[in-house]
Amino acid sequence: MNYKETVLVTGGTGFVGIRTILQLLQQGYDVHTTLRSLSRKDEIINALQVEGITNFEQLCFFEADLTNDTGWDEAAKDCTYVLHVASPFPLVEPEDENELIIPARDGTLRVLKAAKKAGVKRVVLTSSFAAVGFSISPKGHLFTEEDWTDENAPIQPYIKSKTIAEKAAWNFIKESGGDIELTVINPVGIFGPIIGGIIPASYNGAIKAIIDGTVTESPAFTFAVVDVRDVAWLHIQAMLHPKANGERFIAASDGAVSFYDIARIIKNERTEKAGRIADLKPVGEDFYVHISNRKAKDFFNWNPIPKEEAILASVDTGDKGTIKLPKVLSDLIRAQDNFGSAAYANCFSEKAIIFDEGKTYIGRTEIQRWVHITNEEYKTVMKPIYYSATGQILKAEVSGNFDGSPIVLNYHFEIVDNLVASLKITFTV
């Protein structure tokens, strides 16, 4: 194969990031990707292997975080294009909106500065419909790329962060971008097939919540849907199209849905998964948002995957390639990405504090007793926790039958000053 240019994809462990990496590798590109911790690169490799990728010579990993400068110059070096996909998306709103705004805005500027320094030709930024249509009344309005959300309006922190980050990107290009080009993709709610257990917020917040009965009423709002395969494809088209420089593109399939509509699709098409879905009521026609996808369709000759197909692809793959873990294990996995929380970052240290169903467990002995109780409940077995001679490395092994499948999980912790500095989780089935 004749290798093509090198492309940096930020946020390789994200739902859009992994799909974009997959399509680039399938098309012969060399790919750089960034991770907040290199301990997670196996997640990417495993996901790509599921999709048939066997040669990883064209894929390089770089450790870089949106909140600091380290690693970005190295990641962008020798790249022709940058696809800046990484951005925080919370299921729960933070108390301080700057927890989202600062990494979104400053992280975008870090990527642009690194791209400029590396002589990158074009950056494609993953923005969001959040930056387009959340300060204009949807009633009687057709949203297009000309619309902007007003960041000074009373909007949610995530919406504000995406708006500010995109505006910061355009301002950077205008004022100090030099020869670098910028194209922006503004996706709506991203659904579609899940690979390697990399679960998007759309699955947990909508599909799973509807299927397991957590959603008991359909809120009075609607949203458009786009398939992740289309989002990745559009990024690559925007990267390559000679006239895409300086343009925004809304990524949306035709029409809009409510939670009631999603529930109805699942009930009609996947009856075996609909047993716990609540009896939701439809929302009024006045609540249906109207979003134009004409620009992207015409520009790239794009035929979007129907919203129903995208939703069902999420339904069909959401419980594949993942493991339904008992709480003790899911808590440990959360520790991997939540070093700032005393309840999880201190797992298994003498200073550990874990809260579980109103009970508080403090210290290693109490935590181990909590693990034992949980193991008894879930019929799992955790081998004794192992410390090295220095007490700095901790290993734990858990085995049992999870969701009907036998599995062994191995935890490798690096403990620094009684805090988890890194945690790598591997498993065999």
FENMOLIN-V278098 format. One record per backbone hydrogen bond with DSSP energy under -0.5 kcal/mol. NH is the residue of the N-H (numbers start at 0). CO is the residue of the C=O. If there is no record, write none. Layout:
BEGIN
nh=[NH:NH]
co=[CO:CO]
END
This chain:
BEGIN
nh=[2:3:6:7:8:8:9:9:11:13:17:18:19:20:21:22:23:24:25:26:27:28:29:30:31:32:33:34:39:40:42:43:44:45:46:47:48:49:50:51:52:55:58:59:61:63:63:64:67:71:74:75:76:78:79:80:81:82:83:83:84:96:98:99:100:101:103:104:105:106:106:107:108:109:110:111:112:113:114:115:116:117:118:118:119:120:121:122:123:124:124:125:126:126:128:130:131:132:140:142:142:146:148:150:152:154:159:160:161:162:163:164:165:166:167:168:169:170:171:172:173:174:175:176:176:179:180:182:183:184:185:186:187:188:190:190:191:197:198:202:203:204:205:206:207:208:209:210:211:212:213:214:215:218:220:221:222:225:227:229:230:231:232:233:234:235:236:237:238:239:240:243:245:246:248:250:251:252:256:261:262:263:264:265:266:267:268:269:272:273:276:277:279:286:287:289:290:291:296:297:298:299:300:301:301:303:309:310:311:312:313:314:315:316:317:319:324:328:329:330:331:332:333:334:335:335:336:336:337:340:341:343:344:345:346:348:351:352:353:355:358:360:362:365:366:367:368:369:370:371:372:373:374:375:376:377:378:379:380:382:382:385:387:390:393:394:395:397:398:399:401:401:402:404:406:407:408:409:410:411:412:412:413:414:414:415:415:418:419:420:420:421:423:425:425:427]
co=[0:27:29:80:6:31:7:82:33:10:13:14:15:16:17:18:19:20:21:22:24:23:4:57:6:59:8:61:36:37:39:39:40:41:42:43:44:45:46:48:47:53:55:30:32:34:61:69:64:68:70:71:72:75:5:5:121:7:81:123:82:94:95:96:96:97:99:100:101:101:102:103:104:105:106:107:108:109:110:111:112:113:114:115:114:79:79:180:81:122:182:83:124:184:186:127:128:128:137:140:289:143:130:148:149:152:155:156:157:158:159:160:161:162:163:164:165:166:167:168:169:170:171:171:172:176:120:122:246:124:248:184:250:223:188:225:309:194:196:199:199:200:201:201:202:202:205:206:207:209:208:208:213:216:218:286:256:188:190:226:226:227:228:229:230:231:232:233:234:235:236:240:181:243:183:185:249:224:222:257:258:259:260:261:262:263:264:265:269:270:273:214:277:283:284:140:288:142:292:293:294:295:296:295:296:301:305:306:307:308:309:310:311:312:313:316:322:325:325:326:327:328:329:330:331:332:332:333:334:337:339:340:340:341:343:345:348:341:360:358:355:353:351:361:362:363:364:365:366:367:368:369:370:371:372:373:374:374:398:380:396:394:392:387:412:385:410:408:380:406:399:404:400:401:399:427:397:425:395:423:393:410:421:391:412:413:418:415:344:413:418:413:411:409:423:407]
END
